[in-house]
């Protein structure tokens, strides 16, 4: 199965998280289904510099040298 997504903003990372795709931009976390439908989104309190996948449910986000965990 192939799915093509045209994201509304420049993403800084994208990760397969089990049964969904998590895309981070500097301002938001976007969750897409495997069929490419946006299922949820959350805004960050401050712009994110980097994101790292820790597991199929957890991302490590960094913003100005401070680290946060995000569950998807």
HELIX and SHEET records of a PDB file:
SHEET    1   A 4 UNK A  13  UNK A  16  0                                        
SHEET    2   A 4 UNK A  20  UNK A  24 -1                                        
SHEET    3   A 4 UNK A  28  UNK A  33 -1                                        
SHEET    4   A 4 UNK A  38  UNK A  43 -1                                        
SHEET    1   B 3 UNK A  50  UNK A  53  0                                        
SHEET    2   B 3 UNK A  58  UNK A  63 -1                                        
SHEET    3   B 3 UNK A  66  UNK A  71 -1                                        
END                                                                             
